[in-house]
């Protein structure tokens, strides 16, 4: 912005503020001579501002003016001799500079304070995501979705003060990275954090995350009340101009995989294809999943359809089944790669999307479906006839083949009865 534009903006701001107040008084000990007769006393102006706060005047700015009056930053003095020294708009503009600067500084400080999480010192979700999205438009880098494991257990056993210390610890570690490396980090809410590392390839990003994990582990060992806490992370490499939402979802999927398969470590989204090319041992896998879900703890609040809320649904339906003798079944669907095919990540995502459509269209409203890993879905069927499960799955798979024109994957399923699982 050139000098003329800046000057014009200041002058506009000055007159907007004068019009906003709708009463005449001296700002920074100056006022137009022709307006001197309209000046009211400090107390009258203060009363006018407070009486009309929230109606004529913006509440935040009104309070700011009152504070400035009370602190002597704005002087109301109709006998002020210095007024005679101001002859034109340029002089008034100069005298108003300090006042406008104070207004802008206060508003900026308030905006910044409103976007900061008081516990960790990091940006909160909305502002943090805006900053990260802007950085992603200008830089290659890596997006990391970090989640704290066992925070609920720490809170239940040692109290929320211990949990707060664990959250503050990860906040401090992320703040150190953002200060030293010009990275951007934010607290998404609860025990979830996000960090973007510009100019980072996989090796550099892994080094940063490993350092955060090691530092957290060392500090955790020195505090017996938070020893159970640990970190898990999902990472996704990004290129300049990448969209935030799509890469956020990829990092989240990598985190899902970590949380349900190897807590306490990190995975890149790009790793998932290679790690899932071989067919998993379904019999062991699904029982491990059921065990993890049973041990996930007690929850309250609304039920959701993402994996983090899936444990709530599982616990609820299992309790209902045991109490009322309903039969609920946990089903795992796995997308097996054909031996002769070499599928890439995009093909996998497309196939998984088709499978999700097929599942959601063929199960009932009382049933539940969620993405479990990069190659698997979990389904809870509420009170079906067990001998009908093969028919249900056959309908799902037939519809999947209608949607998908590729034979790169062969879906397979296995199920267990939830109320029988010990």
C-alpha positions as a Markdown table, in Angstrom:
| # | Residue | x | y | z |
|---|---|---|---|---|
| 1 | Unk | 0.0 | 0.0 | 0.0 |
| 2 | Unk | 1.5 | 3.4 | -1.0 |
| 3 | Unk | 1.7 | 6.5 | 1.3 |
| 4 | Unk | -1.3 | 8.1 | -0.2 |
| 5 | Unk | -3.4 | 5.0 | 0.5 |
| 6 | Unk | -2.2 | 4.7 | 4.0 |
| 7 | Unk | -2.9 | 8.3 | 4.7 |
| 8 | Unk | -6.3 | 8.1 | 3.2 |
| 9 | Unk | -7.1 | 4.9 | 5.3 |
| 10 | Unk | -6.0 | 6.7 | 8.5 |
| 11 | Unk | -8.2 | 9.7 | 7.7 |
| 12 | Unk | -11.1 | 7.4 | 6.9 |
| 13 | Unk | -10.6 | 5.5 | 10.2 |
| 14 | Unk | -10.5 | 8.8 | 12.1 |
| 15 | Unk | -13.8 | 10.1 | 10.7 |
| 16 | Unk | -15.4 | 6.6 | 11.0 |
| 17 | Unk | -14.5 | 6.6 | 14.7 |
| 18 | Unk | -15.9 | 10.2 | 15.1 |
| 19 | Unk | -19.1 | 9.2 | 13.4 |
| 20 | Unk | -19.3 | 6.0 | 15.4 |
| 21 | Unk | -19.3 | 7.9 | 18.7 |
| 22 | Unk | -21.9 | 10.5 | 17.4 |
| 23 | Unk | -20.7 | 12.8 | 20.1 |
| 24 | Unk | -18.0 | 15.4 | 20.0 |
| 25 | Unk | -14.9 | 15.2 | 22.3 |
| 26 | Unk | -11.2 | 15.7 | 22.0 |
| 27 | Unk | -9.2 | 12.7 | 20.8 |
| 28 | Unk | -5.6 | 12.7 | 21.9 |
| 29 | Unk | -6.2 | 16.3 | 23.1 |
| 30 | Unk | -7.3 | 17.7 | 19.7 |
| 31 | Unk | -10.6 | 18.5 | 18.0 |
| 32 | Unk | -11.7 | 20.8 | 15.2 |
| 33 | Unk | -12.1 | 24.3 | 16.5 |
| 34 | Unk | -15.6 | 24.6 | 15.0 |
| 35 | Unk | -16.6 | 21.6 | 17.0 |
| 36 | Unk | -15.3 | 22.8 | 20.4 |
| 37 | Unk | -18.6 | 24.0 | 21.6 |
| 38 | Unk | -20.0 | 20.4 | 21.3 |
| 39 | Unk | -17.5 | 18.9 | 23.7 |
| 40 | Unk | -19.1 | 17.2 | 26.7 |
| 41 | Unk | -17.5 | 16.3 | 30.0 |
| 42 | Unk | -15.6 | 13.1 | 30.7 |
| 43 | Unk | -18.4 | 11.7 | 32.8 |
| 44 | Unk | -21.1 | 12.6 | 30.3 |
| 45 | Unk | -19.2 | 10.8 | 27.5 |
| 46 | Unk | -18.5 | 7.9 | 29.7 |
| 47 | Unk | -22.2 | 7.6 | 30.6 |
| 48 | Unk | -23.2 | 7.9 | 27.0 |
| 49 | Unk | -20.9 | 5.1 | 26.0 |
| 50 | Unk | -22.0 | 2.8 | 28.8 |
| 51 | Unk | -25.7 | 3.5 | 28.3 |
| 52 | Unk | -25.6 | 2.8 | 24.6 |
| 53 | Unk | -23.2 | -0.1 | 24.7 |
| 54 | Unk | -24.6 | -2.9 | 22.5 |
| 55 | Unk | -27.1 | -0.6 | 20.8 |
| 56 | Unk | -25.5 | 2.4 | 19.2 |
| 57 | Unk | -22.0 | 1.4 | 20.0 |
| 58 | Unk | -20.1 | -1.8 | 19.5 |
| 59 | Unk | -19.6 | -3.4 | 23.1 |
| 60 | Unk | -15.9 | -4.2 | 22.7 |
| 61 | Unk | -15.0 | -0.8 | 21.2 |
| 62 | Unk | -17.2 | 1.1 | 23.8 |
| 63 | Unk | -15.4 | -0.7 | 26.6 |
| 64 | Unk | -12.1 | 0.1 | 25.0 |
| 65 | Unk | -12.9 | 3.9 | 24.9 |
| 66 | Unk | -14.1 | 3.8 | 28.5 |
| 67 | Unk | -10.9 | 2.1 | 29.6 |
| 68 | Unk | -8.9 | 4.7 | 27.7 |
| 69 | Unk | -10.9 | 7.5 | 29.4 |
| 70 | Unk | -10.4 | 6.0 | 32.8 |
| 71 | Unk | -6.7 | 5.5 | 32.2 |
| 72 | Unk | -6.1 | 9.1 | 31.0 |
| 73 | Unk | -5.3 | 8.0 | 27.4 |
| 74 | Unk | -8.2 | 10.2 | 26.1 |
| 75 | Unk | -8.4 | 13.7 | 27.5 |
| 76 | Unk | -11.6 | 15.8 | 27.3 |
| 77 | Unk | -10.7 | 19.4 | 27.7 |
| 78 | Unk | -12.6 | 22.2 | 25.9 |
| 79 | Unk | -10.1 | 24.8 | 27.2 |
| 80 | Unk | -7.2 | 22.9 | 25.7 |
| 81 | Unk | -4.9 | 25.6 | 24.2 |
| 82 | Unk | -3.2 | 23.1 | 22.0 |
| 83 | Unk | -6.3 | 22.9 | 19.9 |
| 84 | Unk | -5.5 | 26.2 | 18.3 |
| 85 | Unk | -2.3 | 24.6 | 16.8 |
| 86 | Unk | -4.3 | 22.3 | 14.5 |
| 87 | Unk | -5.3 | 24.0 | 11.4 |
| 88 | Unk | -6.2 | 21.3 | 8.9 |
| 89 | Unk | -7.0 | 17.6 | 8.4 |
| 90 | Unk | -3.4 | 16.7 | 8.1 |
| 91 | Unk | -2.8 | 18.0 | 11.7 |
| 92 | Unk | -5.8 | 16.1 | 13.0 |
| 93 | Unk | -4.8 | 13.0 | 11.2 |
| 94 | Unk | -1.3 | 13.2 | 12.9 |
| 95 | Unk | -2.9 | 13.7 | 16.3 |
| 96 | Unk | -5.2 | 10.8 | 15.8 |
| 97 | Unk | -2.4 | 8.4 | 14.8 |
| 98 | Unk | -1.7 | 7.3 | 18.4 |
| 99 | Unk | -5.4 | 6.8 | 19.1 |
| 100 | Unk | -6.0 | 4.7 | 16.0 |
| 101 | Unk | -2.9 | 2.7 | 16.7 |
| 102 | Unk | -4.1 | 1.9 | 20.2 |
| 103 | Unk | -7.5 | 0.8 | 18.8 |
| 104 | Unk | -5.9 | -1.4 | 16.2 |
| 105 | Unk | -3.4 | -2.9 | 18.6 |
| 106 | Unk | -6.1 | -3.7 | 21.1 |
| 107 | Unk | -8.3 | -5.3 | 18.5 |
| 108 | Unk | -5.4 | -7.3 | 17.1 |
| 109 | Unk | -4.4 | -8.4 | 20.6 |
| 110 | Unk | -8.0 | -9.4 | 21.4 |
| 111 | Unk | -8.3 | -11.4 | 18.1 |
| 112 | Unk | -5.0 | -13.2 | 18.9 |
| 113 | Unk | -6.1 | -14.0 | 22.4 |
| 114 | Unk | -9.4 | -15.4 | 21.2 |
| 115 | Unk | -7.6 | -17.8 | 18.9 |
| 116 | Unk | -5.1 | -19.2 | 21.4 |
| 117 | Unk | -5.7 | -22.3 | 23.6 |
| 118 | Unk | -5.0 | -21.2 | 27.1 |
| 119 | Unk | -3.7 | -24.6 | 28.3 |
| 120 | Unk | -1.2 | -25.4 | 25.5 |
| 121 | Unk | -0.5 | -21.9 | 24.1 |
| 122 | Unk | -1.1 | -23.2 | 20.6 |
| 123 | Unk | -3.6 | -21.8 | 18.1 |
| 124 | Unk | -7.1 | -23.3 | 18.4 |
| 125 | Unk | -8.6 | -25.3 | 15.6 |
| 126 | Unk | -10.1 | -22.7 | 13.4 |
| 127 | Unk | -7.2 | -20.2 | 13.3 |
| 128 | Unk | -4.6 | -23.0 | 13.3 |
| 129 | Unk | -6.2 | -24.7 | 10.3 |
| 130 | Unk | -6.3 | -21.3 | 8.4 |
| 131 | Unk | -2.6 | -20.8 | 9.0 |
| 132 | Unk | -1.7 | -24.3 | 8.0 |
| 133 | Unk | -3.9 | -24.2 | 4.8 |
| 134 | Unk | -2.2 | -20.9 | 3.8 |
| 135 | Unk | 1.3 | -22.4 | 4.3 |
| 136 | Unk | 0.3 | -25.5 | 2.3 |
| 137 | Unk | -0.6 | -23.2 | -0.6 |
| 138 | Unk | 3.0 | -21.8 | -0.7 |
| 139 | Unk | 5.2 | -24.8 | 0.4 |
| 140 | Unk | 5.9 | -28.4 | -0.1 |
| 141 | Unk | 5.9 | -30.2 | 3.3 |
| 142 | Unk | 4.3 | -32.7 | 5.6 |
| 143 | Unk | 1.1 | -32.6 | 7.6 |
| 144 | Unk | 1.1 | -34.5 | 10.9 |
| 145 | Unk | -2.0 | -35.4 | 12.9 |
| 146 | Unk | -0.9 | -36.2 | 16.5 |
| 147 | Unk | -3.2 | -37.9 | 19.1 |
| 148 | Unk | -2.4 | -38.6 | 22.7 |
| 149 | Unk | -3.0 | -42.2 | 23.8 |
| 150 | Unk | -4.5 | -43.1 | 27.2 |
| 151 | Unk | -5.4 | -39.6 | 28.3 |
| 152 | Unk | -8.7 | -40.8 | 29.6 |
| 153 | Unk | -6.9 | -43.4 | 31.8 |
| 154 | Unk | -4.6 | -40.6 | 33.2 |
| 155 | Unk | -7.6 | -38.5 | 34.0 |
| 156 | Unk | -9.5 | -41.3 | 35.6 |
| 157 | Unk | -6.6 | -42.5 | 37.8 |
| 158 | Unk | -4.7 | -39.4 | 38.6 |
| 159 | Unk | -7.2 | -36.6 | 37.9 |
| 160 | Unk | -7.6 | -33.9 | 35.3 |
| 161 | Unk | -4.6 | -31.9 | 36.6 |
| 162 | Unk | -2.4 | -34.7 | 35.5 |
| 163 | Unk | -4.1 | -34.9 | 32.2 |
| 164 | Unk | -3.6 | -31.2 | 31.7 |
| 165 | Unk | 0.1 | -31.5 | 32.4 |
| 166 | Unk | 0.3 | -34.1 | 29.7 |
| 167 | Unk | -1.5 | -31.9 | 27.2 |
| 168 | Unk | 0.6 | -28.9 | 28.2 |
| 169 | Unk | 3.7 | -31.0 | 27.6 |
| 170 | Unk | 2.8 | -31.9 | 24.0 |
| 171 | Unk | 1.7 | -28.2 | 23.5 |
| 172 | Unk | 5.1 | -27.0 | 24.7 |
| 173 | Unk | 7.0 | -29.4 | 22.4 |
| 174 | Unk | 5.0 | -28.4 | 19.4 |
| 175 | Unk | 5.4 | -24.7 | 20.3 |
| 176 | Unk | 9.2 | -25.3 | 20.4 |
| 177 | Unk | 9.1 | -26.7 | 16.9 |
| 178 | Unk | 7.0 | -23.8 | 15.5 |
| 179 | Unk | 9.3 | -21.3 | 17.1 |
| 180 | Unk | 12.6 | -22.9 | 16.0 |
| 181 | Unk | 11.6 | -24.1 | 12.5 |
| 182 | Unk | 8.8 | -21.7 | 11.5 |
| 183 | Unk | 6.3 | -24.6 | 11.4 |
| 184 | Unk | 2.6 | -24.2 | 12.3 |
| 185 | Unk | 0.8 | -26.1 | 14.9 |
| 186 | Unk | -2.6 | -26.1 | 16.6 |
| 187 | Unk | -4.8 | -27.9 | 19.1 |
| 188 | Unk | -7.7 | -29.4 | 17.3 |
| 189 | Unk | -9.5 | -30.1 | 20.5 |
| 190 | Unk | -9.3 | -32.7 | 23.3 |
| 191 | Unk | -6.1 | -34.8 | 22.8 |
| 192 | Unk | -5.7 | -34.1 | 19.1 |
| 193 | Unk | -3.1 | -31.8 | 17.6 |
| 194 | Unk | -2.0 | -30.8 | 14.1 |
| 195 | Unk | 1.4 | -29.6 | 12.8 |
| 196 | Unk | 2.6 | -28.6 | 9.4 |
| 197 | Unk | 6.3 | -28.8 | 8.5 |
| 198 | Unk | 7.1 | -26.8 | 5.4 |
| 199 | Unk | 10.1 | -27.6 | 3.3 |
| 200 | Unk | 10.1 | -31.1 | 4.7 |
| 201 | Unk | 10.6 | -34.3 | 2.8 |
| 202 | Unk | 9.8 | -37.6 | 4.4 |
| 203 | Unk | 13.2 | -38.0 | 6.1 |
| 204 | Unk | 13.1 | -34.5 | 7.7 |
| 205 | Unk | 9.5 | -34.8 | 8.8 |
| 206 | Unk | 10.2 | -38.2 | 10.4 |
| 207 | Unk | 13.2 | -36.7 | 12.2 |
| 208 | Unk | 11.0 | -33.9 | 13.7 |
| 209 | Unk | 8.2 | -36.3 | 14.7 |
| 210 | Unk | 10.7 | -38.7 | 16.2 |
| 211 | Unk | 12.2 | -35.8 | 18.2 |
| 212 | Unk | 8.8 | -34.8 | 19.6 |
| 213 | Unk | 8.0 | -38.5 | 20.5 |
| 214 | Unk | 11.4 | -38.9 | 22.3 |
| 215 | Unk | 11.1 | -35.6 | 24.1 |
| 216 | Unk | 7.6 | -36.5 | 25.3 |
| 217 | Unk | 8.7 | -39.9 | 26.4 |
| 218 | Unk | 11.6 | -38.6 | 28.4 |
| 219 | Unk | 9.5 | -35.9 | 30.1 |
| 220 | Unk | 6.7 | -38.5 | 30.8 |
| 221 | Unk | 9.1 | -40.8 | 32.6 |
| 222 | Unk | 9.9 | -38.0 | 35.1 |
| 223 | Unk | 6.2 | -37.6 | 36.0 |
| 224 | Unk | 4.8 | -40.8 | 37.5 |
| 225 | Unk | 1.2 | -39.6 | 37.0 |
| 226 | Unk | 1.4 | -39.3 | 33.3 |
| 227 | Unk | 3.6 | -42.3 | 32.5 |
| 228 | Unk | 0.6 | -44.0 | 30.8 |
| 229 | Unk | 0.3 | -41.2 | 28.3 |
| 230 | Unk | 1.8 | -41.8 | 24.8 |
| 231 | Unk | 1.6 | -40.3 | 21.3 |
| 232 | Unk | 0.4 | -41.6 | 18.0 |
| 233 | Unk | 0.6 | -39.8 | 14.7 |
| 234 | Unk | -0.5 | -40.0 | 11.1 |
| 235 | Unk | 1.6 | -38.2 | 8.5 |
| 236 | Unk | 0.9 | -37.1 | 4.9 |
| 237 | Unk | 3.4 | -35.5 | 2.5 |
| 238 | Unk | 2.0 | -32.5 | 0.6 |
| 239 | Unk | 3.0 | -30.5 | -2.4 |
| 240 | Unk | 2.7 | -26.8 | -3.0 |
| 241 | Unk | -0.9 | -25.8 | -3.6 |
| 242 | Unk | -2.3 | -28.9 | -1.9 |
| 243 | Unk | -5.8 | -28.6 | -0.6 |
| 244 | Unk | -6.0 | -28.8 | 3.2 |
| 245 | Unk | -9.1 | -30.9 | 3.6 |
| 246 | Unk | -8.0 | -33.9 | 1.4 |
| 247 | Unk | -4.5 | -34.1 | 3.0 |
| 248 | Unk | -6.0 | -33.6 | 6.5 |
| 249 | Unk | -8.2 | -36.7 | 5.8 |
| 250 | Unk | -5.2 | -38.7 | 4.6 |
| 251 | Unk | -3.2 | -37.9 | 7.7 |
| 252 | Unk | -6.3 | -38.8 | 9.8 |
| 253 | Unk | -6.5 | -42.2 | 8.0 |
| 254 | Unk | -2.9 | -42.9 | 8.7 |
| 255 | Unk | -3.6 | -42.0 | 12.4 |
| 256 | Unk | -6.6 | -44.4 | 12.4 |
| 257 | Unk | -4.3 | -47.2 | 11.3 |
| 258 | Unk | -1.7 | -46.4 | 14.0 |
| 259 | Unk | -4.4 | -46.2 | 16.7 |
| 260 | Unk | -5.8 | -49.6 | 16.0 |
| 261 | Unk | -2.7 | -51.5 | 15.0 |
| 262 | Unk | 0.4 | -50.0 | 16.6 |
| 263 | Unk | -0.3 | -47.3 | 19.2 |
| 264 | Unk | 2.6 | -45.2 | 20.3 |
| 265 | Unk | 4.2 | -44.8 | 16.9 |
| 266 | Unk | 3.7 | -42.9 | 13.6 |
| 267 | Unk | 2.9 | -43.9 | 10.1 |
| 268 | Unk | 2.9 | -42.1 | 6.8 |
| 269 | Unk | -0.2 | -42.3 | 4.6 |
| 270 | Unk | 2.1 | -43.4 | 1.8 |
| 271 | Unk | 3.2 | -46.4 | 3.8 |
| 272 | Unk | -0.3 | -47.9 | 4.2 |
| 273 | Unk | -0.4 | -49.5 | 0.7 |
| 274 | Unk | 2.9 | -51.4 | 1.1 |
| 275 | Unk | 2.0 | -52.5 | 4.7 |
| 276 | Unk | -1.4 | -53.9 | 3.5 |
| 277 | Unk | -0.5 | -55.7 | 0.4 |
| 278 | Unk | -0.4 | -59.0 | 2.2 |
| 279 | Unk | -3.6 | -60.4 | 3.5 |
| 280 | Unk | -4.0 | -60.1 | 7.2 |
| 281 | Unk | -4.8 | -63.0 | 9.5 |
| 282 | Unk | -8.5 | -62.2 | 9.8 |
| 283 | Unk | -9.3 | -64.6 | 12.6 |
| 284 | Unk | -6.8 | -63.1 | 14.9 |
| 285 | Unk | -7.3 | -59.6 | 13.7 |
| 286 | Unk | -11.0 | -59.3 | 14.3 |
| 287 | Unk | -10.7 | -60.8 | 17.8 |
| 288 | Unk | -8.0 | -58.2 | 18.6 |
| 289 | Unk | -10.3 | -55.5 | 17.3 |
| 290 | Unk | -13.1 | -56.7 | 19.5 |
| 291 | Unk | -10.8 | -56.8 | 22.5 |
| 292 | Unk | -9.6 | -53.3 | 21.9 |
| 293 | Unk | -13.2 | -52.1 | 21.6 |
| 294 | Unk | -14.3 | -53.7 | 24.8 |
| 295 | Unk | -11.4 | -52.2 | 26.7 |
| 296 | Unk | -11.9 | -48.7 | 25.2 |
| 297 | Unk | -13.6 | -47.4 | 28.3 |
| 298 | Unk | -17.0 | -45.9 | 29.2 |
| 299 | Unk | -18.3 | -43.0 | 27.2 |
| 300 | Unk | -21.1 | -40.5 | 27.4 |
| 301 | Unk | -22.7 | -38.2 | 24.8 |
| 302 | Unk | -23.9 | -38.4 | 21.3 |
| 303 | Unk | -22.9 | -41.4 | 19.1 |
| 304 | Unk | -21.0 | -40.8 | 15.9 |
| 305 | Unk | -20.1 | -42.7 | 12.8 |
| 306 | Unk | -16.3 | -42.3 | 12.7 |
| 307 | Unk | -13.9 | -44.8 | 14.2 |
| 308 | Unk | -13.2 | -42.6 | 17.3 |
| 309 | Unk | -16.8 | -42.8 | 18.2 |
| 310 | Unk | -17.3 | -46.4 | 17.0 |
| 311 | Unk | -16.3 | -47.8 | 20.5 |
| 312 | Unk | -19.3 | -45.9 | 21.9 |
| 313 | Unk | -21.6 | -47.6 | 19.5 |
| 314 | Unk | -20.0 | -51.0 | 20.2 |
| 315 | Unk | -20.3 | -50.7 | 23.9 |
| 316 | Unk | -23.9 | -49.5 | 23.8 |
| 317 | Unk | -25.1 | -52.2 | 21.4 |
| 318 | Unk | -23.2 | -54.9 | 23.3 |
| 319 | Unk | -24.8 | -53.8 | 26.6 |
| 320 | Unk | -28.3 | -53.7 | 25.0 |
| 321 | Unk | -27.7 | -57.2 | 23.6 |
| 322 | Unk | -26.6 | -58.6 | 26.9 |
| 323 | Unk | -29.5 | -57.1 | 28.8 |
| 324 | Unk | -32.3 | -57.9 | 26.4 |
| 325 | Unk | -30.8 | -61.0 | 24.8 |
| 326 | Unk | -30.3 | -59.4 | 21.4 |
| 327 | Unk | -27.7 | -60.8 | 19.1 |
| 328 | Unk | -25.2 | -58.3 | 17.7 |
| 329 | Unk | -22.4 | -59.2 | 15.3 |
| 330 | Unk | -19.2 | -57.5 | 14.5 |
| 331 | Unk | -18.1 | -58.0 | 10.9 |
| 332 | Unk | -14.8 | -57.1 | 9.3 |
| 333 | Unk | -14.6 | -56.6 | 5.6 |
| 334 | Unk | -11.2 | -56.7 | 4.1 |
| 335 | Unk | -10.2 | -55.6 | 0.5 |
| 336 | Unk | -7.7 | -58.3 | -0.6 |
| 337 | Unk | -5.4 | -57.4 | -3.4 |
| 338 | Unk | -5.3 | -59.9 | -6.2 |
| 339 | Unk | -1.9 | -61.5 | -6.5 |
| 340 | Unk | -1.4 | -60.5 | -10.1 |
| 341 | Unk | -2.5 | -56.9 | -9.5 |
| 342 | Unk | -0.4 | -54.0 | -8.3 |
| 343 | Unk | -2.9 | -51.4 | -7.0 |
| 344 | Unk | -1.9 | -47.9 | -6.2 |
| 345 | Unk | -3.2 | -45.7 | -3.4 |
| 346 | Unk | -5.8 | -44.0 | -5.6 |
| 347 | Unk | -7.2 | -47.3 | -6.8 |
| 348 | Unk | -7.5 | -48.4 | -3.2 |
| 349 | Unk | -9.3 | -45.3 | -2.1 |
| 350 | Unk | -11.7 | -45.6 | -5.0 |
| 351 | Unk | -12.4 | -49.2 | -4.2 |
| 352 | Unk | -12.9 | -48.4 | -0.5 |
| 353 | Unk | -15.3 | -45.6 | -1.4 |
| 354 | Unk | -17.4 | -48.0 | -3.5 |
| 355 | Unk | -17.4 | -50.6 | -0.7 |
| 356 | Unk | -18.6 | -47.9 | 1.7 |
| 357 | Unk | -21.4 | -47.0 | -0.6 |
| 358 | Unk | -22.4 | -50.7 | -1.0 |
| 359 | Unk | -22.3 | -51.3 | 2.8 |
| 360 | Unk | -24.3 | -48.2 | 3.7 |
| 361 | Unk | -27.0 | -48.9 | 1.0 |
| 362 | Unk | -27.5 | -52.6 | 2.1 |
| 363 | Unk | -27.4 | -52.5 | 5.9 |
| 364 | Unk | -30.3 | -51.2 | 8.0 |
| 365 | Unk | -30.5 | -47.9 | 9.8 |
| 366 | Unk | -30.0 | -49.6 | 13.1 |
| 367 | Unk | -26.7 | -51.1 | 11.9 |
| 368 | Unk | -23.4 | -49.3 | 11.9 |
| 369 | Unk | -20.4 | -49.1 | 9.6 |
| 370 | Unk | -17.0 | -47.4 | 9.9 |
| 371 | Unk | -13.7 | -47.3 | 8.2 |
| 372 | Unk | -11.2 | -49.3 | 10.3 |
| 373 | Unk | -7.9 | -49.3 | 8.4 |
| 374 | Unk | -6.6 | -48.5 | 4.9 |
| 375 | Unk | -8.0 | -51.8 | 3.6 |
| 376 | Unk | -10.8 | -52.7 | 6.0 |
| 377 | Unk | -14.3 | -51.8 | 7.2 |
| 378 | Unk | -16.1 | -52.7 | 10.4 |
| 379 | Unk | -19.9 | -53.3 | 10.6 |
| 380 | Unk | -22.1 | -53.9 | 13.6 |
| 381 | Unk | -25.3 | -55.8 | 12.7 |
| 382 | Unk | -28.0 | -55.4 | 15.3 |
| 383 | Unk | -30.0 | -58.6 | 15.9 |
| 384 | Unk | -29.9 | -60.3 | 12.5 |
| 385 | Unk | -30.5 | -64.0 | 12.1 |
| 386 | Unk | -27.0 | -65.5 | 12.0 |
| 387 | Unk | -27.9 | -67.7 | 9.0 |
| 388 | Unk | -28.8 | -64.5 | 7.1 |
| 389 | Unk | -25.4 | -62.8 | 7.5 |
| 390 | Unk | -24.0 | -64.6 | 4.4 |
| 391 | Unk | -27.0 | -63.3 | 2.4 |
| 392 | Unk | -26.5 | -59.7 | 3.7 |
| 393 | Unk | -22.8 | -59.8 | 2.8 |
| 394 | Unk | -23.5 | -61.3 | -0.6 |
| 395 | Unk | -25.8 | -58.4 | -1.4 |
| 396 | Unk | -23.2 | -55.9 | -0.3 |
| 397 | Unk | -20.5 | -57.5 | -2.4 |
| 398 | Unk | -22.7 | -57.8 | -5.4 |
| 399 | Unk | -23.6 | -54.1 | -5.2 |
| 400 | Unk | -19.9 | -53.3 | -4.8 |
| 401 | Unk | -19.1 | -55.2 | -8.0 |
| 402 | Unk | -21.8 | -53.2 | -9.8 |
| 403 | Unk | -20.3 | -50.0 | -8.7 |
| 404 | Unk | -16.6 | -50.9 | -9.3 |
| 405 | Unk | -15.5 | -51.7 | -12.8 |
| 406 | Unk | -12.1 | -53.1 | -11.6 |
| 407 | Unk | -11.3 | -56.6 | -10.4 |
| 408 | Unk | -8.1 | -55.5 | -8.6 |
| 409 | Unk | -9.7 | -56.4 | -5.2 |
| 410 | Unk | -11.5 | -59.3 | -3.8 |
| 411 | Unk | -13.6 | -58.4 | -0.7 |
| 412 | Unk | -13.7 | -60.9 | 2.1 |
| 413 | Unk | -15.5 | -60.9 | 5.4 |
| 414 | Unk | -15.5 | -62.6 | 8.8 |
| 415 | Unk | -17.7 | -62.1 | 11.8 |
| 416 | Unk | -18.1 | -62.8 | 15.5 |
| 417 | Unk | -21.0 | -62.6 | 17.9 |
| 418 | Unk | -20.4 | -59.6 | 20.2 |
| 419 | Unk | -22.3 | -61.0 | 23.2 |
| 420 | Unk | -20.3 | -64.2 | 23.2 |
| 421 | Unk | -16.9 | -62.6 | 23.0 |
| 422 | Unk | -15.2 | -62.8 | 26.4 |
